[in-house]
């Protein structure tokens, strides 16, 4: 996915400007946690009148980016789109929701059709005729303790042909099927990995799994990183629970409006330190004052594991730590964090590279907040190595942003795709689409800059990417090209 071109990045807007504009236009609004709430421009009302304060507040404006989403009509767009629609109303014209491209519309329509075909072929687990097959399947996914009633409530099915659990994405407006997630198990020796596939593709798959089951009066929520965890939580503690579409790797800002109704959100994303780091990051997006975090540990594994071990899930939820810390803390508040680092020394050292055992000895792993500089003469293979190094992490779910100032993105993507495929694709073009489809699902983004750039523009783009895509790894290749040669003597 390419981030906005430097020629016309969306002008940044401050929350103060947004509030001033709404007041000047007589548009009523409430201040929410991560969004401002206003009546929708796209539902009824006279076009030449400002929206009524008595209308439902179904339009949400993101406080950080100014982007909006109307949950009643699913109209969404940028702050500029919002202003354009307000201008249309002044002229007595009914606003038109910003349209996505025809290509995008067609892709979404095709995804819905494919999802419907799979959904119709999938069966509820308890309808498999063979009791033994049902038990084996449940055991394989670690859901022997999950009851049929829970599976039925969340609408989970099983696709025999692909040996996959099927999780539906239903529209909150009219309960139509918008997409699916398929999860299958792969065993390598004693290790079990879960392989996920989504319809539509992962960047368009925005399902907060379990959302249609949430009542309007629910004010407390547990946010999990996995669909099966949401099932386990509901069954074990009877709490409202949702699963994020991409687990602990990202919380897309377009989902924030659906989480505005909750006064308290507990984040229980998984059982490793990466989930803990992600929970802290997401709590900042959701507003720290309403978030609590479940710290991973032996007695606090992920919710499904807690259910399987017969642990008291309600008690674990009660022990969640408040996310908002004051500017000064005592050791007593840090005590648990320090203990967590001591018992998880391996995880604290970061995400290990799968292909570079020697690098793991030197750097231990990729950790947030650290800067690593690779130097070497021209043509020594820096770019080739770093693209392999970044790809290794990206394949493990580390959201990566590339800023290639020396070679263009097409050439860089070709290098990375070849490394990903592990073969010369020019000799086997028939494999291109299959490899490209898998490569496209990686959490990988490219900046569109080339050659010397204004450093402020680059940093603004990086910050935007961190908020939008939860980037945790940024590659700049190379510093010399980005800064231009005349700045090399300066201490920038």
C-alpha positions as CSV (number, residue, x, y, z in Angstrom):
1,X,0.0,0.0,0.0
2,X,1.5,3.3,-1.0
3,X,1.0,6.3,1.4
4,X,-0.2,9.6,0.0
5,X,2.1,11.2,-2.6
6,X,4.3,14.1,-1.3
7,X,2.8,16.4,-4.0
8,X,-0.5,16.5,-2.2
9,X,-0.5,15.0,1.3
10,X,-3.8,15.6,3.2
11,X,-3.2,18.9,5.0
12,X,-3.1,18.2,8.7
13,X,-5.9,19.6,10.8
14,X,-5.9,20.3,14.5
15,X,-8.7,19.4,16.9
16,X,-9.1,23.1,17.6
17,X,-9.7,23.9,13.9
18,X,-12.2,21.1,13.7
19,X,-14.2,22.4,16.7
20,X,-14.0,26.1,15.4
21,X,-15.3,25.0,12.0
22,X,-18.2,23.0,13.4
23,X,-19.3,25.9,15.7
24,X,-19.0,28.4,12.8
25,X,-21.3,26.2,10.7
26,X,-23.8,25.7,13.5
27,X,-23.2,21.9,13.6
28,X,-23.9,20.5,17.0
29,X,-21.3,18.1,18.4
30,X,-20.3,16.0,21.5
31,X,-16.7,15.5,22.5
32,X,-16.0,11.7,22.6
33,X,-12.9,9.7,23.5
34,X,-11.1,9.6,20.1
35,X,-13.8,11.2,17.9
36,X,-16.2,14.1,17.9
37,X,-19.8,13.0,17.4
38,X,-22.2,15.0,15.2
39,X,-25.6,14.4,13.5
40,X,-25.0,12.9,10.0
41,X,-25.0,15.0,6.9
42,X,-26.1,12.0,4.9
43,X,-29.4,11.1,6.7
44,X,-32.6,13.1,6.0
45,X,-33.2,16.6,7.1
46,X,-33.5,19.7,4.8
47,X,-30.4,20.2,2.7
48,X,-30.3,24.0,3.3
49,X,-30.6,23.6,7.1
50,X,-27.7,22.7,9.5
51,X,-28.2,19.3,11.1
52,X,-30.6,19.3,14.0
53,X,-29.3,18.7,17.6
54,X,-32.2,16.2,18.1
55,X,-31.0,14.0,15.3
56,X,-29.0,10.8,16.2
57,X,-25.3,11.6,16.4
58,X,-24.1,8.9,14.0
59,X,-21.3,10.8,12.3
60,X,-17.8,10.5,13.9
61,X,-14.8,12.8,13.2
62,X,-11.4,11.4,14.2
63,X,-9.7,13.9,16.5
64,X,-6.2,13.1,15.1
65,X,-6.8,13.1,11.4
66,X,-10.2,14.8,10.8
67,X,-11.4,11.8,8.8
68,X,-15.1,11.0,9.3
69,X,-17.4,7.9,9.3
70,X,-21.2,7.9,9.4
71,X,-22.2,4.6,11.0
72,X,-25.8,4.9,9.7
73,X,-24.9,5.1,6.0
74,X,-21.2,3.9,6.1
75,X,-20.2,7.1,4.3
76,X,-16.6,7.9,5.0
77,X,-13.9,10.4,3.8
78,X,-11.3,13.0,4.7
79,X,-11.8,16.3,6.6
80,X,-11.7,18.0,3.1
81,X,-14.6,15.7,2.0
82,X,-16.6,16.7,5.1
83,X,-16.1,20.4,4.4
84,X,-17.1,20.0,0.8
85,X,-20.4,18.3,1.9
86,X,-21.1,21.1,4.4
87,X,-20.7,23.5,1.4
88,X,-23.1,21.5,-0.7
89,X,-25.7,21.7,2.1
90,X,-25.4,25.5,2.1
91,X,-26.3,25.5,-1.6
92,X,-29.4,23.4,-0.8
93,X,-27.9,20.2,-2.4
94,X,-28.2,16.9,-0.6
95,X,-24.6,15.8,0.2
96,X,-23.3,12.7,-1.6
97,X,-21.1,10.3,0.3
98,X,-17.6,10.3,-1.2
99,X,-17.4,7.3,-3.6
100,X,-14.5,4.8,-3.6
101,X,-13.0,3.9,-7.0
102,X,-14.9,1.6,-9.3
103,X,-12.1,-0.9,-9.1
104,X,-12.4,-1.0,-5.3
105,X,-16.2,-1.3,-5.5
106,X,-15.9,-4.2,-7.9
107,X,-13.3,-5.9,-5.6
108,X,-15.6,-5.6,-2.6
109,X,-18.6,-6.9,-4.5
110,X,-16.6,-9.9,-5.7
111,X,-15.4,-10.5,-2.2
112,X,-19.0,-10.5,-0.9
113,X,-20.0,-13.0,-3.6
114,X,-17.1,-15.3,-2.8
115,X,-17.8,-15.0,0.9
116,X,-21.5,-15.9,0.4
117,X,-20.4,-19.1,-1.6
118,X,-18.1,-20.2,1.1
119,X,-20.6,-19.4,3.9
120,X,-23.3,-21.5,2.2
121,X,-20.9,-24.5,2.0
122,X,-19.7,-24.2,5.6
123,X,-21.6,-26.1,8.4
124,X,-22.1,-25.3,12.0
125,X,-19.7,-27.6,13.9
126,X,-22.5,-29.5,15.8
127,X,-24.1,-30.4,12.4
128,X,-21.1,-32.6,11.4
129,X,-22.7,-36.0,11.4
130,X,-19.8,-37.8,12.9
131,X,-19.4,-37.0,16.6
132,X,-15.8,-38.1,16.6
133,X,-15.0,-35.7,13.7
134,X,-16.6,-32.9,15.7
135,X,-14.5,-33.7,18.8
136,X,-11.3,-34.0,16.8
137,X,-11.9,-30.7,15.0
138,X,-12.6,-28.9,18.3
139,X,-9.5,-30.4,19.9
140,X,-7.4,-29.3,16.9
141,X,-8.4,-25.7,17.3
142,X,-8.2,-25.9,21.2
143,X,-11.9,-25.2,21.6
144,X,-13.1,-28.4,23.3
145,X,-14.3,-26.3,26.2
146,X,-16.2,-23.9,24.0
147,X,-19.9,-24.8,23.9
148,X,-22.1,-25.2,20.9
149,X,-24.3,-22.4,22.3
150,X,-21.3,-20.0,22.2
151,X,-20.4,-21.1,18.7
152,X,-24.0,-20.6,17.6
153,X,-24.3,-17.2,19.2
154,X,-21.2,-15.9,17.3
155,X,-22.2,-17.7,14.1
156,X,-19.0,-19.7,13.7
157,X,-19.0,-22.4,11.1
158,X,-16.6,-25.0,9.7
159,X,-15.5,-25.5,6.1
160,X,-14.7,-29.2,5.7
161,X,-13.0,-29.0,2.4
162,X,-10.4,-26.5,3.7
163,X,-10.4,-27.8,7.3
164,X,-11.0,-24.2,8.4
165,X,-13.1,-22.4,11.0
166,X,-15.2,-19.7,9.3
167,X,-15.8,-16.4,11.2
168,X,-18.5,-14.1,9.5
169,X,-18.4,-10.4,9.0
170,X,-22.0,-9.1,9.2
171,X,-23.0,-5.5,8.4
172,X,-24.3,-3.7,11.6
173,X,-26.8,-1.9,9.4
174,X,-28.7,-4.8,7.7
175,X,-27.0,-8.0,8.9
176,X,-25.9,-8.9,5.3
177,X,-22.6,-10.8,4.9
178,X,-19.8,-8.5,4.0
179,X,-16.8,-10.9,4.3
180,X,-15.2,-13.8,6.2
181,X,-12.1,-14.9,8.0
182,X,-10.9,-18.5,7.5
183,X,-8.6,-20.0,10.1
184,X,-6.8,-23.3,9.7
185,X,-4.2,-25.1,11.7
186,X,-0.7,-26.1,10.5
187,X,1.4,-28.5,12.5
188,X,5.2,-28.6,12.3
189,X,6.5,-31.1,14.8
190,X,5.2,-30.0,18.2
191,X,4.5,-26.3,17.1
192,X,1.0,-25.3,16.0
193,X,0.5,-22.2,13.9
194,X,-2.8,-20.7,12.8
195,X,-3.0,-19.6,9.2
196,X,-5.6,-16.8,8.5
197,X,-7.1,-15.8,5.2
198,X,-9.7,-13.0,4.8
199,X,-12.3,-11.9,2.2
200,X,-11.9,-9.1,1.3
201,X,-8.1,-8.7,1.4
202,X,-6.6,-7.9,4.8
203,X,-6.4,-4.1,4.3
204,X,-10.1,-3.9,3.4
205,X,-11.2,-6.4,6.0
206,X,-12.5,-4.3,8.9
207,X,-14.5,-6.7,10.9
208,X,-14.8,-6.1,14.7
209,X,-15.9,-9.7,15.2
210,X,-18.9,-9.8,17.6
211,X,-20.1,-6.3,16.9
212,X,-23.7,-7.2,15.9
213,X,-24.1,-8.8,19.4
214,X,-23.3,-5.6,21.3
215,X,-26.3,-3.9,22.8
216,X,-26.7,-0.1,22.6
217,X,-26.6,0.1,26.4
218,X,-23.3,-1.8,26.8
219,X,-20.7,0.5,28.4
220,X,-18.0,-2.0,29.2
221,X,-16.0,-4.0,26.6
222,X,-13.1,-6.4,26.4
223,X,-11.1,-6.1,23.3
224,X,-9.2,-9.2,22.2
225,X,-6.7,-10.0,19.4
226,X,-8.4,-13.2,18.2
227,X,-11.9,-14.4,17.4
228,X,-11.6,-17.5,19.6
229,X,-10.6,-15.4,22.5
230,X,-13.8,-13.3,22.1
231,X,-15.8,-16.5,22.3
232,X,-14.0,-17.7,25.4
233,X,-14.4,-14.4,27.2
234,X,-18.1,-14.3,26.5
235,X,-18.6,-17.9,27.7
236,X,-16.4,-17.6,30.8
237,X,-17.3,-14.2,32.1
238,X,-20.5,-13.1,30.1
239,X,-18.8,-9.9,29.1
240,X,-19.3,-8.0,25.9
241,X,-16.2,-8.9,23.8
242,X,-14.9,-8.1,20.4
243,X,-11.9,-9.3,18.3
244,X,-9.7,-7.0,16.2
245,X,-9.5,-7.9,12.5
246,X,-5.6,-8.1,12.5
247,X,-5.0,-9.1,16.1
248,X,-2.3,-7.3,17.9
249,X,-0.7,-5.9,14.7
250,X,-3.0,-3.0,14.2
251,X,-6.1,-1.1,15.2
252,X,-7.3,0.8,12.1
253,X,-8.7,4.3,12.9
254,X,-11.9,3.5,10.9
255,X,-12.9,1.2,13.7
256,X,-12.7,3.8,16.5
257,X,-16.2,5.2,16.0
258,X,-17.7,1.8,16.8
259,X,-15.8,1.8,20.1
260,X,-17.0,5.3,21.2
261,X,-20.0,4.0,23.2
262,X,-17.9,2.3,25.8
263,X,-16.9,4.0,29.0
264,X,-14.4,1.3,29.9
265,X,-12.4,-0.9,27.6
266,X,-10.1,-3.7,28.8
267,X,-7.4,-4.8,26.3
268,X,-6.5,-8.5,26.5
269,X,-4.7,-9.1,23.3
270,X,-2.6,-12.2,23.9
271,X,0.0,-13.8,26.1
272,X,3.3,-12.4,24.8
273,X,5.1,-9.1,25.2
274,X,4.3,-8.0,21.6
275,X,0.6,-8.1,22.6
276,X,1.4,-6.1,25.7
277,X,3.3,-3.4,23.7
278,X,0.4,-3.3,21.2
279,X,-2.2,-2.9,24.0
280,X,-0.3,0.1,25.3
281,X,-0.2,1.6,21.8
282,X,-3.9,1.0,21.1
283,X,-4.9,2.4,24.5
284,X,-3.3,5.8,23.4
285,X,-5.6,5.7,20.3
286,X,-8.7,4.8,22.4
287,X,-7.9,7.4,25.2
288,X,-5.9,6.2,28.1
289,X,-8.4,7.3,30.8
290,X,-11.0,4.6,29.8
291,X,-8.5,1.7,29.1
292,X,-7.2,-1.1,31.3
293,X,-4.7,-3.7,30.2
294,X,-4.4,-7.4,31.1
295,X,-0.7,-8.1,31.6
296,X,0.5,-11.3,30.0
297,X,2.0,-13.9,32.4
298,X,1.8,-17.6,33.4
299,X,-1.4,-17.1,35.4
300,X,-2.8,-14.7,32.8
301,X,-2.5,-16.4,29.4
302,X,-4.8,-15.5,26.5
303,X,-8.5,-15.8,27.2
304,X,-9.0,-19.2,25.3
305,X,-6.1,-20.7,27.2
306,X,-7.5,-19.3,30.5
307,X,-10.8,-21.0,29.7
308,X,-9.1,-24.3,28.8
309,X,-7.0,-24.2,32.1
310,X,-10.1,-23.5,34.2
311,X,-8.8,-20.2,35.4
312,X,-11.1,-17.6,36.9
313,X,-11.5,-15.2,33.9
314,X,-13.5,-12.6,35.8
315,X,-10.8,-12.4,38.4
316,X,-8.1,-11.8,35.7
317,X,-10.3,-9.1,34.2
318,X,-10.6,-7.4,37.6
319,X,-6.8,-7.4,38.0
320,X,-6.3,-5.4,34.7
321,X,-4.0,-2.4,35.2
322,X,-5.2,1.1,34.4
323,X,-3.5,2.4,31.2
324,X,-3.2,6.0,32.3
325,X,-0.1,6.7,34.3
326,X,0.7,10.1,35.9
327,X,4.0,11.8,34.9
328,X,5.7,10.5,38.0
329,X,5.5,6.9,39.2
330,X,6.9,5.0,42.2
331,X,8.7,1.7,42.0
332,X,5.6,0.1,43.4
333,X,3.8,0.9,40.2
334,X,6.7,-0.4,38.1
335,X,7.3,-3.5,40.2
336,X,5.0,-5.8,38.0
337,X,6.5,-4.4,34.8
338,X,10.1,-5.2,36.0
339,X,9.0,-8.7,37.1
340,X,7.5,-9.2,33.6
341,X,10.8,-8.2,32.0
342,X,12.7,-10.6,34.2
343,X,10.5,-13.7,33.5
344,X,10.3,-12.9,29.7
345,X,14.0,-12.1,29.0
346,X,13.7,-13.8,25.6
347,X,10.7,-11.7,24.5
348,X,12.1,-8.5,26.0
349,X,15.1,-8.8,23.6
350,X,12.7,-8.3,20.7
351,X,11.4,-10.1,17.6
352,X,14.1,-12.5,16.5
353,X,15.1,-12.8,12.8
354,X,14.2,-16.2,11.3
355,X,16.9,-16.0,8.6
356,X,19.8,-14.4,10.5
357,X,20.9,-16.3,13.6
358,X,24.2,-14.4,13.7
359,X,22.3,-11.1,13.7
360,X,20.3,-12.3,16.7
361,X,23.5,-12.8,18.6
362,X,24.5,-9.2,17.8
363,X,21.3,-7.3,18.1
364,X,19.2,-9.8,20.1
365,X,16.1,-8.9,18.1
366,X,14.0,-5.9,16.8
367,X,12.8,-3.7,19.6
368,X,10.7,-0.6,19.4
369,X,12.3,2.7,20.1
370,X,15.8,1.7,19.0
371,X,17.8,3.0,16.0
372,X,20.1,0.7,14.1
373,X,22.5,2.2,11.4
374,X,24.0,0.0,8.7
375,X,27.0,1.5,6.9
376,X,29.0,0.3,4.0
377,X,30.5,1.5,0.7
378,X,28.4,2.0,-2.5
379,X,27.4,-1.4,-4.0
380,X,28.3,-3.4,-1.0
381,X,24.7,-4.8,-0.7
382,X,23.2,-2.6,2.0
383,X,19.8,-2.3,0.3
384,X,19.6,-6.0,-0.7
385,X,20.5,-7.0,2.9
386,X,18.1,-4.5,4.6
387,X,15.2,-5.5,2.3
388,X,15.8,-9.2,3.4
389,X,16.2,-8.1,7.0
390,X,12.9,-6.0,6.9
391,X,11.0,-8.8,5.1
392,X,12.0,-11.3,7.7
393,X,10.3,-9.2,10.4
394,X,7.4,-8.3,8.2
395,X,6.6,-12.0,7.6
396,X,6.4,-12.3,11.4
397,X,3.7,-9.6,11.6
398,X,5.9,-6.5,12.3
399,X,4.2,-3.6,10.6
400,X,6.9,-2.0,8.4
401,X,7.2,1.3,6.6
402,X,9.8,1.7,3.9
403,X,11.3,5.1,2.8
404,X,13.4,4.4,-0.2
405,X,15.1,7.6,-1.3
406,X,17.7,6.0,-3.5
407,X,15.9,3.4,-5.6
408,X,12.2,3.6,-6.7
409,X,9.5,1.6,-5.0
410,X,8.9,-0.6,-8.1
411,X,12.5,-1.8,-8.1
412,X,12.5,-2.2,-4.3
413,X,9.2,-4.2,-4.4
414,X,10.7,-6.4,-7.1
415,X,13.8,-7.2,-4.9
416,X,11.6,-7.9,-1.9
417,X,9.1,-10.1,-3.9
418,X,12.0,-12.1,-5.3
419,X,13.4,-12.6,-1.8
420,X,9.9,-13.5,-0.5
421,X,9.4,-16.1,-3.3
422,X,12.9,-17.5,-2.8
423,X,13.3,-17.9,-6.6
424,X,13.9,-15.9,-9.9
425,X,10.3,-15.1,-10.9
426,X,11.4,-13.9,-14.3
427,X,12.1,-17.5,-15.1
428,X,8.8,-18.7,-13.7
429,X,6.2,-16.1,-14.5
430,X,3.3,-18.5,-14.0
431,X,4.1,-18.3,-10.2
432,X,3.9,-14.5,-10.2
433,X,0.2,-14.1,-9.2
434,X,0.3,-16.7,-6.4
435,X,3.4,-15.1,-4.9
436,X,2.1,-11.5,-5.4
437,X,-1.2,-12.4,-3.6
438,X,0.7,-13.7,-0.6
439,X,3.1,-10.8,-0.6
440,X,0.2,-8.3,-0.8
441,X,-1.1,-9.6,2.6
442,X,2.1,-8.6,4.4
443,X,1.8,-5.5,6.7
444,X,4.2,-3.6,4.4
445,X,3.9,0.1,3.3
446,X,6.0,2.3,1.1
447,X,6.5,6.1,1.2
448,X,6.4,7.7,-2.2
449,X,9.3,10.1,-1.7
450,X,12.4,9.9,-3.9
451,X,15.7,11.8,-3.7
452,X,16.3,14.7,-1.3
453,X,13.3,15.7,0.9
454,X,12.3,18.2,3.5
455,X,12.9,16.4,6.8
456,X,9.7,17.8,8.3
457,X,7.5,16.3,5.5
458,X,9.2,12.9,5.9
459,X,8.6,12.9,9.7
460,X,5.0,14.1,9.3
461,X,4.4,11.2,6.9
462,X,6.0,8.7,9.3
463,X,3.8,10.0,12.2
464,X,0.7,9.7,10.0
465,X,1.7,6.1,9.1
466,X,2.2,5.2,12.8
467,X,-1.3,6.4,13.7
468,X,-3.1,4.9,10.6
469,X,-1.3,1.6,10.3
470,X,0.4,1.0,13.7
471,X,3.9,0.9,12.1
472,X,6.5,-0.4,14.5
473,X,9.5,-0.6,12.1
474,X,10.6,2.2,9.8
475,X,13.4,1.8,7.2
476,X,15.1,4.8,5.7
477,X,17.4,4.0,2.7
478,X,19.5,5.9,2.7
479,X,20.1,8.9,5.0
480,X,22.5,10.5,2.5
481,X,20.0,10.7,-0.3
482,X,17.2,11.9,2.0
483,X,19.3,14.8,3.4
484,X,21.0,15.8,0.2
485,X,24.8,15.9,0.0
486,X,25.2,19.6,1.1
487,X,23.9,18.7,4.6
488,X,26.4,16.0,5.4
489,X,28.7,18.3,7.4
490,X,25.8,19.6,9.5
491,X,24.9,17.7,12.7
492,X,21.3,16.9,11.6
